Amino acid sequence: MIQVTGIVPFTLDVVFESSSFIERDETLFADTYTRELQRSQDEFHHRIRMTLMFITRFEATFNLEKKGFRGEEILFAKAVLSNVIGGIGYFYGASRVESPYTRGPVPYWKAPLLTAVPSRSFFPRGFLWDEGFHGLLISTWDLDIELDIMGHWFDLMNVEGWIPREQILGQEALSKVPEEFVTQRNSNANPPTFFLTLQFILRNFANSLMDGDDRLGTLERLYPRLQAWFDWFNTTQIGEESGTYRWRGRDGTTNRELNPKTLTSGLDDYPRASHPNIDERHVDLRCWIAMAASALSEIAQLLNRNGNRYNNTFLYLSDNDFLDNLHWSPKSESYSDFGLHTDGVVLKRPPAPKTHGHHPQHKPDMIRVVTKAPELKFVDTTFGYVSLFPFLLQLLNPYSPKLGKILKDLQRPEFLWTEYGLRSLGKSSPLYMKRNTEHDPPYWRGPIWINMNYMAVRALDFYSHQDGPYRAEAGKLYAKLRHNVITNIHREYRRTGYVWEQYNDKTGEGQGSRPFTGWSALVVLLMAELY
């Protein structure tokens, strides 16, 4: 026991040190203690100031309190945004690529890439079409970071105007990718969502482009590459008929898949024509190109360039009569792909061959069996996200009866409507929640995806502000869908602690990879009503 006697007031320093004190240069005592205490207090107050600055900047940027959100909801939005920004990474390496001019896969040039990622744990790499959606939120928070990200991506463009759609740079990224998906082929595209990002920036932050450190100069330097990218799409992804487009990369010879995947579209296993061939017409790609033309026209105008050819392309591709002639199915009264198609396909397991009178130990994989011959027609028994693209990218005339039909169909529970958001494929569609192979569960065949729901809410907001007979209906649907999506994502975040890759269309529960603060983070923009 220690006894201390003194005359008050007095101070007493008691120092307790572990056995490692001999390794330290100084003892935490007297002036050293005072100095370290002051340093810790300064650091604490700095963190308080930074937190207050973040809170102030967050509210000034997103105005969630003014939108009626409170406490826990705002903390949720801050956490989501922080995860997106925290998911921005710097990668370095070379993709593996292949073209008709190489004898096999070859390394791309080594290059750096600054990019956000969909999921740091499951998808630790850059995805071209994902990044356009990420950019909507990132540019809202920090325009300079987003312009830097875009600059890095367009530095990966080759002389043809092609950008590899997955950036698998370095061993960590490579370890997460199955071997068959590593090689990037220069005939294959991905939705040009950076045009969506740029259009978003022009319409929301045009004045900010004139400020800062040479932001307009960055756009000037990007412009020739944007032109090259657009031209690449219009030379490599065109269809057989004028004004039609076709995603490349589908396998027309496989019997392993119920419906050959269209990975290049970003919608992976979403049902297309059952027998891929050159006669296919993909309505979503046509709409993406129309949007890209519109964005390039706006960029050209800002930069005082001649953008007439882009504006003319937009007018050509957005002509509703022309669009309807190529993609409107009179039978289903919906927008559809066109191609060599039959719904008569099933997965069956072939009988296993006997070997020397014994049954084999392993079952053969299931294969596709065609029960009805395909024919050239609209793929109109399928209703889902692809059916909405002329609406999603706001190409429909506000007075068009087709818009009224889409708004009506949007609300039908047997199609896409749920209390959690719009499902990806209608329950009435033949391949709803069907496996594409015995090993591949449904991906874009029913689950709710937030990027497409953001696009739908955005389109409803647009049409609710346009004169026309469907303005009021669009406004009602806007309020309902926005509420449903925000409420469900927040509820699942409270229940699980995660934002998810997709959400179950029957229960609303999160599923797929997590944490997924890629495009699912667009919930913050839904809350802020920024489109």
Secondary structure as GFF3:
##gff-version 3
##sequence-region A 1 531
A	DSSP	three_ten_helix	19	23	.	.	.	ID=ss1
A	DSSP	alpha_helix	30	62	.	.	.	ID=ss2
A	DSSP	alpha_helix	71	86	.	.	.	ID=ss3
A	DSSP	beta_strand	89	93	.	.	.	ID=ss4
A	DSSP	beta_strand	96	98	.	.	.	ID=ss5
A	DSSP	beta_strand	106	107	.	.	.	ID=ss6
A	DSSP	beta_strand	111	115	.	.	.	ID=ss7
A	DSSP	beta_strand	126	127	.	.	.	ID=ss8
A	DSSP	alpha_helix	128	141	.	.	.	ID=ss9
A	DSSP	alpha_helix	143	154	.	.	.	ID=ss10
A	DSSP	beta_strand	166	167	.	.	.	ID=ss11
A	DSSP	alpha_helix	171	174	.	.	.	ID=ss12
A	DSSP	three_ten_helix	179	181	.	.	.	ID=ss13
A	DSSP	beta_strand	184	185	.	.	.	ID=ss14
A	DSSP	alpha_helix	194	209	.	.	.	ID=ss15
A	DSSP	alpha_helix	215	236	.	.	.	ID=ss16
A	DSSP	three_ten_helix	263	265	.	.	.	ID=ss17
A	DSSP	alpha_helix	283	302	.	.	.	ID=ss18
A	DSSP	alpha_helix	308	317	.	.	.	ID=ss19
A	DSSP	alpha_helix	320	327	.	.	.	ID=ss20
A	DSSP	beta_strand	328	329	.	.	.	ID=ss21
A	DSSP	beta_strand	334	335	.	.	.	ID=ss22
A	DSSP	beta_strand	338	341	.	.	.	ID=ss23
A	DSSP	beta_strand	345	348	.	.	.	ID=ss24
A	DSSP	beta_strand	367	370	.	.	.	ID=ss25
A	DSSP	beta_strand	375	378	.	.	.	ID=ss26
A	DSSP	three_ten_helix	385	388	.	.	.	ID=ss27
A	DSSP	alpha_helix	389	392	.	.	.	ID=ss28
A	DSSP	alpha_helix	401	410	.	.	.	ID=ss29
A	DSSP	beta_strand	417	418	.	.	.	ID=ss30
A	DSSP	beta_strand	421	422	.	.	.	ID=ss31
A	DSSP	alpha_helix	450	464	.	.	.	ID=ss32
A	DSSP	alpha_helix	471	496	.	.	.	ID=ss33
A	DSSP	beta_strand	502	503	.	.	.	ID=ss34
A	DSSP	beta_strand	510	511	.	.	.	ID=ss35
A	DSSP	three_ten_helix	519	522	.	.	.	ID=ss36
A	DSSP	alpha_helix	523	528	.	.	.	ID=ss37
###
